[in-house]
Amino acid sequence: MASFRELLAQTRAQIREVDTAEAAEAAARPGTVVLDVREPDEYAQGAIPDVVHIPRGNLESQIENRVADRSTPIVVHCAGGTRSAFAAKTLTELGYGDVVSMKGGFNKWKDEGRPWRVPQTLSSDQRNRYQRHLLLPEVGEEGQQKLLDAKALLLGAGGLGSPAALYLAAAGVGTIGIIDMDVVDESNLQRQILHNYDRVGDRKVDSAKKTLTLLNPDVNVVTYDVRLGADNILDIFEGYDVIVDGTDNFPTRYLVNDASLLKRIPVVHGSIFRFEGQATVFAPYDGPCYRCMIPEPPPAELAPSCAEAGVLGVLPGIIGSIQAMEAIKLVLGIGDPLIGRLLAYDALEESFRVFKVNRDPDCPACGEHAAEIVIAEYDELCMPHPREAPPGA
């Protein structure tokens, strides 16, 4: 029966070890993964920048999700070089072909004055709350930190804004701005699930903030109980990473489009009508903008509001949830967002169709020869319906 020292010596004989200088050179090469196998409390006190952190006890179960390609060069380290040696052997046994263990570990790295930082880490409560996210390799702790650092602005606390806000808050998006100048009406409750009967008559932004903070205390809810207009839109948009558009009239949509182009902030667009809904993503100068898709607004009589035409209550829940999904994908940089694609949903057929939308080279807003964007009101182009208090649905 081998002692620990003998087992460690046998392990080191079977792996390749490098000093901190060689490890630093390897880490600087594109594609190399620096793997930290220390415990969470050690990692929280300081770590090499841009490492993949998997505690040694979870290595076998998590490494394939975090580093799928077994030909990836890996520099593994712990505090002093012992756990990393055993980890390197395990990785080799799992089929990873280019693995080295850093002698001296993080302690030596730090003592030599090499770069390190105190990483952002999740609290124990947050780890429990977002556990299902942490299990996803596309999200993990790094992605959850991105969500917590993200800022999303919702235009409207109505039918589309309600499900979008709830899911963004539940996902841990750290700052959620909500702009709406309306009050909760009993007729809203058929679809606007942020609100309830006890809040009829309350300001919608206040009702929304109560709901979201009760759902997730991590979230900072910023409210704007104002009309979104040319005089304030640029200031309100400032600092946000993504705009979730739940407006229900063309003047506001054109205003939002132009401001997003100036600020270069992506807009997750949603719209609903009776039993049908649409969703897409307008990524400034990457995909088409709203004016590429709808160069001119239709006459008001051809675009009735939900108050006039009606809407099935579940419909905005579906489209708003899709908007939340697209916003999260943009924040995390994962998947294939609906940039240049319009997703159309028909509730009666229970069908989804995807239509390609191209950038218009002659678009007056984002085309090659577009004039300077001027933020202005567009009410004269298409008068909103009486019940359309922008934004809202």
C-alpha positions in Angstrom: 0.0 0.0 0.0 1.5 3.3 -1.1 1.8 6.3 1.2 0.6 9.7 0.1 4.2 10.8 -0.7 4.8 7.7 -2.8 1.5 8.2 -4.6 2.3 11.9 -5.3 5.8 10.9 -6.6 4.3 8.3 -8.8 1.8 10.8 -10.2 4.4 13.4 -10.9 6.4 10.9 -12.7 3.4 10.3 -15.0 2.7 13.9 -15.9 4.5 16.9 -17.2 5.2 19.9 -14.8 6.2 23.4 -15.7 7.4 26.3 -13.7 5.5 29.6 -13.5 7.4 31.2 -16.3 6.7 28.4 -18.7 3.1 28.4 -17.5 2.8 32.1 -18.2 4.2 31.6 -21.7 1.7 28.8 -22.4 -1.2 30.8 -21.0 -0.4 33.7 -23.4 -0.8 31.4 -26.4 -4.2 31.6 -28.1 -6.5 28.7 -27.2 -4.7 27.7 -24.0 -7.0 27.1 -21.0 -5.6 27.9 -17.5 -7.5 25.6 -15.1 -7.8 26.5 -11.4 -8.7 23.5 -9.3 -8.7 25.2 -5.9 -11.7 25.3 -3.6 -14.2 28.2 -4.1 -13.1 30.0 -0.9 -9.4 30.0 -2.2 -10.5 31.2 -5.6 -12.6 34.0 -4.1 -9.5 35.4 -2.4 -7.5 35.8 -5.7 -7.0 34.1 -9.1 -5.1 34.4 -12.3 -7.2 36.4 -14.8 -9.4 34.6 -17.3 -9.0 31.1 -15.7 -11.5 28.3 -15.8 -12.4 27.5 -12.2 -13.4 23.9 -11.4 -12.8 22.7 -7.8 -10.8 19.5 -7.8 -13.7 17.5 -6.4 -15.9 18.4 -9.4 -13.2 18.0 -12.1 -14.3 14.7 -13.5 -18.0 15.6 -13.7 -17.6 19.2 -15.1 -14.5 19.3 -17.3 -16.1 17.9 -20.4 -18.8 20.6 -20.3 -16.3 23.4 -19.8 -13.5 22.2 -22.1 -15.1 20.0 -24.8 -12.1 19.7 -27.1 -9.6 17.2 -25.7 -6.8 18.5 -27.8 -7.0 21.9 -26.0 -3.8 22.8 -24.2 -4.4 23.0 -20.5 -2.3 24.5 -17.7 -3.7 23.3 -14.5 -2.8 24.8 -11.1 -3.8 24.8 -7.4 -2.4 26.6 -4.5 1.0 24.8 -4.3 1.2 22.2 -7.0 -0.1 19.0 -5.3 -3.8 19.0 -6.3 -2.9 20.2 -9.8 -0.6 17.2 -10.2 -3.4 14.7 -9.4 -5.8 16.8 -11.6 -3.4 16.6 -14.5 -3.2 12.9 -14.2 -7.0 12.6 -14.2 -7.3 14.8 -17.2 -4.8 12.7 -19.1 -6.8 9.6 -18.2 -9.9 11.3 -19.5 -8.2 11.7 -22.9 -6.9 15.3 -22.7 -3.6 15.1 -24.6 -1.9 18.4 -23.8 -2.0 19.0 -20.0 0.7 20.4 -17.7 0.7 21.1 -14.0 2.2 24.4 -12.7 4.8 23.8 -10.0 4.4 26.1 -7.0 0.8 26.9 -7.9 -1.0 30.2 -7.4 1.1 31.0 -4.3 4.3 31.1 -6.2 2.7 32.9 -9.1 1.4 35.6 -6.8 4.7 35.9 -4.8 6.6 36.5 -8.1 4.4 39.5 -8.8 2.6 38.0 -11.8 -0.9 39.3 -12.7 -3.8 38.2 -10.5 -7.1 39.7 -9.4 -9.9 39.2 -6.9 -12.6 37.7 -9.0 -16.3 38.4 -8.8 -17.9 35.4 -7.1 -21.4 34.4 -6.3 -22.6 34.2 -2.7 -24.0 31.0 -1.4 -27.5 32.3 -1.7 -26.8 33.2 -5.3 -25.3 29.8 -6.1 -28.5 28.2 -4.8 -30.8 30.6 -6.7 -29.0 30.2 -10.0 -28.0 26.6 -9.6 -29.7 25.5 -12.8 -27.8 28.2 -14.8 -24.5 27.2 -13.3 -25.0 23.7 -14.6 -25.2 25.0 -18.1 -21.7 25.2 -19.7 -22.9 28.0 -21.9 -23.7 30.0 -18.8 -21.9 28.8 -15.7 -20.6 31.2 -13.1 -19.0 33.5 -15.6 -22.2 33.9 -17.6 -24.2 34.4 -14.4 -21.8 37.2 -13.5 -22.5 38.8 -16.9 -26.2 38.6 -16.3 -25.8 40.2 -12.8 -23.7 43.0 -14.4 -26.1 43.5 -17.3 -28.5 46.4 -17.7 -31.7 45.9 -19.7 -34.3 48.6 -20.4 -37.9 47.6 -20.9 -40.1 49.9 -22.9 -43.5 49.3 -21.3 -44.8 47.4 -18.3 -47.7 46.0 -20.2 -48.4 42.8 -22.0 -45.0 42.2 -23.5 -43.0 44.0 -20.8 -44.6 41.9 -18.1 -43.3 38.4 -19.0 -40.0 39.8 -20.3 -39.4 41.6 -17.0 -40.3 38.6 -14.9 -38.0 36.2 -16.7 -35.1 38.7 -16.9 -35.4 39.4 -13.2 -35.6 35.7 -12.4 -32.5 35.1 -14.5 -30.6 37.6 -12.5 -30.2 40.5 -14.9 -28.8 43.0 -12.4 -30.4 46.2 -13.5 -33.8 46.4 -15.1 -35.1 49.7 -16.2 -38.8 50.2 -16.9 -40.4 53.1 -18.6 -44.2 53.5 -18.6 -46.4 56.5 -17.8 -49.7 54.6 -17.4 -51.6 53.3 -14.4 -52.9 49.8 -13.7 -56.4 49.3 -15.1 -58.6 46.3 -14.5 -58.6 45.6 -18.2 -54.8 45.1 -18.1 -55.0 42.1 -15.8 -56.0 39.7 -18.6 -52.4 39.8 -19.9 -50.2 42.2 -17.9 -49.0 39.7 -15.3 -46.7 42.1 -13.5 -49.8 43.6 -11.8 -52.7 42.4 -9.7 -56.2 43.5 -8.7 -55.0 45.2 -5.5 -52.8 47.6 -7.5 -55.5 48.9 -9.8 -55.0 52.6 -10.0 -51.3 52.4 -9.0 -48.6 53.6 -11.3 -47.5 50.7 -13.5 -43.8 51.3 -12.9 -44.4 51.2 -9.1 -46.4 48.0 -9.4 -43.7 46.4 -11.6 -40.9 47.3 -9.2 -42.8 45.7 -6.3 -43.3 42.4 -8.2 -39.7 42.2 -9.5 -38.0 43.0 -6.2 -40.1 40.4 -4.5 -39.1 37.9 -7.1 -35.4 38.6 -7.0 -33.8 40.9 -4.4 -30.6 40.8 -6.5 -32.2 43.0 -9.1 -32.0 46.8 -9.1 -35.3 48.1 -10.7 -35.0 51.6 -12.1 -38.3 53.2 -13.0 -39.1 56.0 -15.4 -42.7 57.3 -15.0 -42.5 59.5 -18.0 -43.5 59.6 -21.6 -40.6 58.4 -23.9 -39.9 61.2 -26.3 -37.2 63.0 -28.3 -36.4 65.1 -25.4 -35.4 62.3 -23.0 -34.8 59.1 -25.0 -31.0 59.4 -25.4 -30.5 60.2 -21.7 -32.7 57.2 -20.7 -31.0 54.8 -23.1 -27.5 55.8 -21.8 -25.7 52.9 -20.1 -28.1 50.1 -21.0 -26.8 47.0 -22.8 -30.1 46.0 -24.4 -33.5 47.5 -25.1 -36.6 45.3 -24.9 -39.2 47.0 -27.0 -42.8 46.5 -25.9 -44.2 49.6 -27.5 -47.4 49.4 -29.5 -47.3 52.4 -31.9 -45.2 53.4 -34.9 -44.1 56.9 -33.8 -42.4 55.4 -30.7 -40.9 52.5 -32.6 -39.2 54.9 -35.1 -38.0 57.0 -32.3 -36.5 54.0 -30.5 -34.9 52.8 -33.7 -33.1 56.0 -34.3 -31.9 56.4 -30.7 -30.6 52.8 -30.7 -28.6 53.4 -33.8 -27.1 56.5 -32.3 -26.3 54.7 -29.1 -25.5 51.4 -30.8 -27.6 49.5 -28.4 -29.4 46.3 -29.7 -33.2 46.3 -29.6 -35.2 43.2 -29.0 -38.5 44.0 -30.8 -41.9 42.3 -30.1 -45.3 43.0 -31.4 -48.8 41.4 -31.0 -52.1 41.5 -32.8 -55.2 39.4 -31.9 -53.8 35.9 -32.2 -50.5 36.7 -33.9 -47.1 37.9 -32.7 -43.7 38.8 -34.0 -40.2 39.1 -32.6 -36.8 40.1 -34.0 -33.5 41.7 -32.9 -32.3 44.9 -34.4 -28.5 45.0 -33.9 -27.2 48.4 -35.0 -25.2 48.2 -38.2 -24.9 44.5 -37.9 -28.3 43.5 -39.0 -31.3 45.4 -40.4 -32.9 48.2 -38.4 -36.6 48.8 -37.9 -36.7 51.2 -40.9 -35.1 48.6 -43.1 -38.1 46.3 -42.3 -40.8 48.9 -42.3 -39.6 52.0 -44.2 -42.9 53.9 -43.8 -45.7 53.5 -41.3 -49.1 52.3 -42.5 -52.1 54.5 -42.1 -53.6 54.4 -38.6 -56.8 52.8 -39.8 -54.7 49.8 -41.1 -52.9 49.3 -37.8 -55.5 49.1 -35.0 -54.4 48.9 -31.4 -55.0 46.0 -29.1 -57.7 48.1 -27.4 -59.6 48.2 -30.7 -58.8 44.8 -32.2 -58.3 42.7 -29.1 -55.6 40.3 -28.1 -55.6 36.8 -26.6 -54.1 37.2 -23.1 -51.6 34.4 -23.4 -50.1 35.7 -26.7 -48.0 38.5 -25.2 -46.7 36.0 -22.6 -45.3 33.9 -25.5 -43.8 36.8 -27.4 -42.5 38.6 -24.3 -40.8 35.4 -23.1 -39.1 35.1 -26.5 -37.9 38.7 -26.1 -36.4 37.8 -22.7 -34.7 34.8 -24.2 -33.2 37.0 -27.0 -32.0 39.6 -24.5 -30.3 37.0 -22.4 -28.6 35.5 -25.5 -27.3 38.9 -26.4 -25.9 39.5 -22.9 -24.2 36.1 -22.7 -23.1 36.1 -26.4 -24.5 32.6 -27.0 -26.7 31.0 -29.6 -28.0 32.6 -32.8 -30.0 35.7 -32.0 -32.9 36.8 -34.2 -30.7 39.3 -36.1 -31.9 39.6 -39.7 -34.7 37.1 -38.9 -38.3 37.8 -38.1 -40.0 35.1 -36.0 -43.8 35.1 -36.6 -46.2 33.2 -34.4 -49.8 32.2 -35.1 -51.6 31.0 -31.9 -54.6 29.6 -33.8 -52.4 27.4 -36.0 -49.8 27.0 -33.2 -47.1 27.6 -35.8 -43.8 29.5 -35.9 -42.4 30.8 -39.2 -39.1 32.6 -39.7 -38.6 35.2 -42.4 -35.3 36.6 -43.5 -34.9 40.4 -43.2 -32.0 42.0 -45.0 -30.4 45.3 -44.4 -31.5 48.0 -46.9 -28.4 49.6 -48.4 -30.6 52.7 -49.1 -32.1 52.8 -45.6 -32.4 56.4 -44.5 -31.3 55.5 -41.0 -28.6 52.9 -41.3 -27.8 52.7 -45.1 -24.5 53.5 -46.6 -25.5 57.0 -47.6 -27.8 57.7 -44.7 -27.9 61.3 -43.5 -27.0 62.2 -39.9 -29.7 60.8 -37.5 -31.8 63.5 -35.9 -33.9 62.5 -32.9 -37.3 63.9 -33.5 -41.0 63.1 -32.8 -42.9 61.2 -35.5 -46.5 61.7 -34.3 -47.4 63.5 -37.5 -46.5 60.4 -39.6 -48.9 58.1 -38.0 -51.2 59.3 -35.2 -51.5 56.8 -32.3 -54.8 55.5 -31.3 -56.6 57.1 -28.3 -55.7 54.2 -25.9 -52.1 54.0 -27.1 -50.1 55.8 -24.4 -46.6 54.9 -25.5 -45.1 52.6 -24.5 -47.3 49.6 -23.6 -49.2 46.7 -25.0 
